């Protein structure tokens, strides 16, 4: 059985504009300036704080197109998608604690069993995934819905993940996680699909061995969906990189995709013939392809949409309309790199 993996790491972070400067002011509910408010671009290493007047300013030659996350202890987090205006005025409201409904029932599986499954499909089972350590693992709440054969996870606290393999400390706000099984089981062999969503912020670990860390980061990047889509928009296809297949036959990507560029954003149209469209519609996909990376890693991509966007770093949108299976889907949070990562 093939496992299909949907991702929303960056919480639909790719936007349709580009800029290189972010500035504004943060105030509380009484319009008083707030000092030390944290702001960061989701999925990146780019973060900054408000000054003693509540103002903030950040400029860089190239900024990735990502959601701006604004947070302060005791206040509701804001996620701003359109921050292209010249000056942002942000007002934070005190957070209201909402108690989750607790349903007391006999658990199907132990916490240890559920946590093991969660880590396998959240952090991943690669070398990078296995090297990760969640500092506040006890904050993760797990439950198994027997009526749906589904494992769910959430956390009211941001997860702090130490990834020594890639040299990152990752703060991840887990907004959703579910793992669906074909039967009432928690075994990997019965997994049908997995999904998680959240916002993330990367910082470099201070004790990195730069050469080894960079080598590991490049290894995680190669063969990833970012690498694939960056090659797609640059029209780089060959045996040492990616090959595209229709079924078991190599196909010309130029006959399958139409790529248009506007500013720093690419629009990709997934082409289709009528016969194949009818066949795919029966299983809920617009089109699907097999991918071979480096002549050994095999994957499958299902497109539930006939048009999507890719930025210059290989991030794509909408993230919930493209599914992966095979080798490319094995890379999870443990192999996740900042969305503005450039291999060198």
Secondary structure, DSSP 8 states (H G I E B T S, - for coil): ---EEEEETTSS---S---SEEEEEEE-TTS-B-TT-EEEETTBS-EEE--TTSEEEEE-SS-----EEEE-TTB--EEES---SSSEEEE--B-------------SS-HHHHHHHHHHHHT-SSHHHHHEEETTGGGEEEEEETTTTEEEEEESS-EEEEETTTTEEEEEEEEEEEEEESSS---GGGEEEEEEEEEEEEEE-TT--HHHHHHHHHHHHTTSHHHHHHHHHHT---TTSEEEEETTEE--GGGTEEEEEETTEEEEEE---HHHHHHHHTTT-SEEEEEEETTTEEEEEEESSSEEEEETTS-EE-GGGEEEEEGGGG--GGG---TT----
